[in-house]
Amino acid sequence: MTVATSSFVYDSSEPVRAPIMVVGDTPAARQRARHTSDLSGLRTLSELSPAEAIEALEERATLSALWIELDEEPTLPVRRLLERAGREAARKQFGVVVAARMEQLDAVLADLADADVELLVNADEMERLAGLSLAIQPQHVGGARDVASDASAARLRQLSEEVSRIASTLARLSTASAGPPLSPATMAPPREDVPNVSAEALRAMIRARRLRSTYLPADLFADPAWDMLLDLLQAEIVQHRVPVSSLCIAAAVPATTALRWIKSMTERGLLVRRDDPHDGRRVFIEMAPTTSAGLRRYFQEVGMAAV
């Protein structure tokens, strides 16, 4: 016999699966997380506060996933839980999902560092279910066939292929190595032979792209990688730093989608993460030198280089 819940289908003849530990920093957050857990068809172990969850993780490690739902700015118990969740994600004992609001994003990322978790921002129900399914996939939850994750996995494969294509194109345009960039304290400036780009022309291009959604459906022109690269190049020209949350907004796609693009582009060496040396609660994103050089040469080819 099979049991269908939302987009998940389970074979009831399979062994009982490990539950999900649901954690929220407010009662409303715990209720939302429990709702997603119930829709998934997996058992919910408990609904805990962050402080309770830290203690519970010391006593129990057999989980399908840890779901952390946040409504407020991270408190000390939440920060400790996020740091612990990052360590657990690295051990791959169970999947980790963190659902937060856009205004919490930079602080949450600072605590998670580079942890391999499913981070959801202002996510709808389908994004939440897909995030949970992606989190539990590495754990090989027995017998579960996740219908929602089929589409999610296809989107992630497409994203990876697109990022690889962009990286290859920029590497060909640049004279620098196409390998992953080094990580000096500050990003190296473009070499002297790399052309400058007209800041005015770049601002006009960004404005023109954003105006399209005023007259035509925005999803017709979704191109988050290009929008983020334009935003980062403009920031580089005027010597501004770009927090992750701001870059997500510039991508003009749902924040969860933008985060996956940022993660993939960082892993491929197109972008570089920088912790704010003056504020440990914020993370900046910059273009790698190779990316900057390639982008500037592209604009030189299309006649936008500064004269």
Buried (B, 14 or more C-beta within 10 A) or exposed (E): EEEEEBBBBBEEEEEEBBBBBBBBBEEEBBEBBBBBBBBBBBEBBBBBBBBBBBEBBEEEEEBBBBBBBBBEEBEEBBBBBBBBBBEBBBEEBBBBBBBBBEEBBBBBBBBBBBBBBBBBBBBEEEBBBBBBBBBBBEBEBEBBEBEBBEEBBEEBEEBBEBBEEBBEEBBEBBEBEBEBBEEEEEBEEBEEEBBEBBEEBBBEBBEEBEEEEEEEEEEEEBBBBBBBBBBBBBBBBEEEEBBBBBBBBBBBBBBBBBBBBBBBBBEBBBBBBBBBEEEEBBBBBBBBBBBBBBBBBBBBEEEBBBE
